[in-house]
């Protein structure tokens, strides 16, 4: 089947780069400390450049479809909250709960989702795709980072901790790049050509280096005792997230069929590969790295199933 071979061609490089990172560290060519340095580079330079490029290159007119923003935003928030509560019931810390929620609500839209929806739906899919980036990068991600940072504060009370963490959150390079990217899309102002070229070069480092970093972080991983947590996050992302989007589609006023299809296919993606790097920031690098492998593997089936259900690529 054409869809099967196409998706396989997208996911195979992912496994190859993860495997390469694993082998390089496993064979001793690089240390885990060096891998952590790569992670620092990705989260402070590569990812902000990719976020700015993705948002600033879209017309602000694309953001005016509030029906999609509402449906995908509420569906993702519902998935986040359910995973958050499940983690809380399992006596996890606030930071851990936030990372559980993030894993179950933030898709790998840029590196896996974009080529798939473009192949399936054509240029028209770029409108809901841009809206998805807004929800993920300006709502879900800042929410998770705010809660995770709050959980690491030593002040008394949740709201006091949130107020204390907020300035640090606003200084986060990823959040700053999202704000600047939205401002660029709104005003139409673009950086000079030589700056834009540098941003493009940085953005191109995200996918490969992030996956390589993930592979290196897997060396020495002992998943014993984490299987329950891994299963909850993986099932939350691949099953709960699409179900929550379906529920919102059913409850909210109707939106175009194309928008519905794009939302459902993107919800079936594994979590964003930089998830492991964020986990590293909050001392959860091993769990977040371990989650990515089964999530990416099983997403092959969830994506194909959703494509079949929505009837995409059949014509």
Buried (B, 14 or more C-beta within 10 A) or exposed (E): EEBEEBBEEBBEEBBEBBBBBBEBBBEEEBEEEBBBEBBBBBBEBBBBBBBBBBBBBBEBEBBEBEBBBBBBBBBBBBBBBBBBEBBBEEEBBBBBBBBBBBBBBBBBBBBBBBBBBBBBBEEBBBBBBBBBBBBBBBBBBBBBBBBBBBBBBEEEEEEEBBEBBEEBBEEBBBBBBBBBBBBBBEEEEEBEEEEBEEBEEBBBBBBBBBBBBBBBBBBEBEBEEBEEBBEBBBBBBBBBBBBBBBBBBEEBEEBBEBBBBBBBBBBBBBBBBBBBBBBBBBEBBBBBBBBBBBBBBBBBEBBBEBBEBBEBBEE
